[in-house]
Amino acid sequence: EFVFFAQQIQDLLDEERRVPLTADDLALLNPNTRTCPTFRTRRDARLTTGIYHRVPILIREGDPEGNPWGLKFMRMLDMANDSEIFLTEEQLARQGYRREGRQYSLGDRPLLPLYEAKMIHQFDHRWASYEGLKVVDVEAEQKRDPDFQVMPRYWVPQEAVTDRLTRQGGEPPAWLLGWRDICRSTDERTVISSIIPPVGVGHTMPLMFTEQPPILVCCLQASLSSFALDYIARQKIGGTPLTYGYLNQLPVLPAGRYLDRCAWDSSASLVSWVGSRSFELNYTSSALAAFAQSLGY
């Protein structure tokens, strides 16, 4: 029997907070690490184990079939080790870079904005923007303008971004899927991911890549943004980093399940029903035009 978040002896006497767990339970809930979740109540444990009996984890290590999405991960640019290629607006002005709209270039050397995790939210690549050194939330009125783009603190050479993306193999992708590395189980939302334009990305926003069709990637991002997954994450995360170890052991419907018909609409498949809605939520600005084109729009 386990009791978590106990602050006084009397907490041990609360039957609803006493959670019986077996070794098999730990193997079900965290098969890669066999670590113990932190359940606040016995009901949380029952709900969580019920989900894990029905839904596999994102990546099961050591299993040839354990990565049904075919995912690969990458941290593009380290905010400390790669800082020598970061340029501020003041530095750009001194070096003669010309600005057109929100883009900078010097001759044939274009620059790309450097995205940080704090700039995104669920289905939103324009959550926050820099004003000098200050991060501010983007206003609703600004988001109504499809041409409005957030301003970063730093800019990076496009060739540095292209070089890192081509290491994944093939042509650089026209859009990216990432998530916030820092999170808390006590925040309003814990797992925060977003589809973003092909920009420079700091290590606080790891990226994931898959060869699945873009409409299925929309389904994956919807799954990562769901209340059900967020509920599970709150039982798992003990600190602040949303590490690969935590992410891989979250329950995520495999890609093949989205080919099933909707239980509430037999005329539609899950991939069309979920994917189209996820696409509409993500595609809010002209910066993701290539994302829309990849889905046939």
Secondary structure, DSSP 8 states (H G I E B T S, - for coil): -B--S--SGGGGG-GGG-B---HHHHHHH-TTT------SSHHHHHHHHHHHHHS-BS--TT-TTS-TT--EEE--B-TTTTGGG-B-HHHHHHTT-EEETTEEEETTEEEEEEE-GGG-BTTBS-SEEEETTEEEE--HHHHT-TT-----S-EEEHHHHHHHHHTTSSS--SSEEEE-SB--TTSS-S--EEEE-S-EEBTTS-EEE--S-HHHHHHHHHHHTSHHHHHHHHHH--SSB--HHHHHTSB---GGGGGSEETTEEEEEHHHHHHHHHHHHH--SGGGHHHHHHTT-
